[in-house]
Amino acid sequence: MLLALIGWFQYQIWFGRGNLLNVQTMREEIQVQKASNELMRQDNERLASDIADLREGQDKMEEIARQELGMIKPNEIFVQYTKP
């Protein structure tokens, strides 16, 4: 009876629902997920900073308009040059 019980425990450890191989695979998946979460957290912080800048004043909106849309102010001259 004792040998059967020990055998059953060994079977659960090696081949059962929480076996050692499964646990190692899950640990690796957790590490990958943690890295992904960290990247997303950094993205969220950057976006939150951009939102705060947009809510605080016109400077960020003006910067975006100038960079992405090529907008200029009235009576302003835009000169573009390229380095040789």
C-alpha positions as CSV (number, residue, x, y, z in Angstrom):
1,M,0.0,0.0,0.0
2,L,2.8,2.4,0.9
3,L,4.6,1.6,-2.4
4,A,1.4,2.3,-4.3
5,L,1.0,5.7,-2.5
6,I,4.6,6.6,-3.2
7,G,4.2,5.6,-6.8
8,W,1.1,7.7,-7.2
9,F,2.9,10.7,-5.7
10,Q,5.8,10.2,-8.1
11,Y,3.4,9.9,-11.0
12,Q,1.8,13.2,-10.1
13,I,5.1,15.0,-9.7
14,W,6.4,13.8,-13.1
15,F,3.3,13.5,-15.3
16,G,0.3,15.0,-13.4
17,R,-1.4,18.3,-13.7
18,G,1.4,20.6,-12.2
19,N,4.3,18.4,-13.3
20,L,7.8,19.7,-13.3
21,L,8.0,20.3,-17.0
22,N,4.7,22.2,-17.0
23,V,5.8,24.3,-14.1
24,Q,9.1,25.3,-15.9
25,T,7.2,26.2,-19.0
26,M,4.8,28.3,-17.0
27,R,7.7,30.1,-15.3
28,E,9.2,31.0,-18.7
29,E,5.8,32.2,-20.0
30,I,5.5,34.4,-16.8
31,Q,8.9,35.9,-17.5
32,V,7.9,36.7,-21.1
33,Q,4.6,38.2,-19.9
34,K,6.4,40.3,-17.3
35,A,8.7,41.8,-19.9
36,S,5.7,42.5,-22.2
37,N,3.9,44.2,-19.3
38,E,6.9,46.4,-18.5
39,L,7.1,47.6,-22.1
40,M,3.3,48.3,-22.0
41,R,3.7,50.1,-18.7
42,Q,6.4,52.4,-20.2
43,D,4.2,53.1,-23.2
44,N,1.3,54.0,-20.9
45,E,3.5,56.3,-18.9
46,R,4.7,58.0,-22.1
47,L,1.1,58.4,-23.3
48,A,-0.1,59.7,-19.9
49,S,2.7,62.3,-20.1
50,D,1.6,63.3,-23.6
51,I,-2.0,63.6,-22.4
52,A,-1.0,65.8,-19.5
53,D,1.1,68.0,-21.8
54,L,-1.9,68.4,-24.1
55,R,-4.2,69.3,-21.3
56,E,-1.8,71.8,-19.7
57,G,-1.3,74.1,-22.6
58,Q,-1.0,74.9,-26.3
59,D,2.7,74.3,-26.5
60,K,2.5,70.5,-27.1
61,M,-0.3,70.9,-29.7
62,E,1.7,73.6,-31.5
63,E,4.8,71.4,-31.5
64,I,2.8,68.5,-33.0
65,A,1.1,70.7,-35.6
66,R,4.5,72.1,-36.7
67,Q,6.3,68.7,-36.8
68,E,3.6,66.4,-38.2
69,L,1.4,68.8,-40.2
70,G,4.0,71.4,-41.3
71,M,1.9,74.3,-40.0
72,I,3.3,77.7,-39.6
73,K,2.0,80.9,-37.8
74,P,0.7,83.9,-39.7
75,N,3.5,86.2,-41.0
76,E,6.1,83.4,-40.4
77,I,8.5,82.3,-43.0
78,F,9.3,78.6,-43.3
79,V,12.7,77.7,-44.7
80,Q,13.8,74.1,-45.2
81,Y,17.4,73.2,-46.0
82,T,19.3,69.9,-46.3
83,K,22.8,69.3,-45.3
84,P,25.2,68.5,-48.1
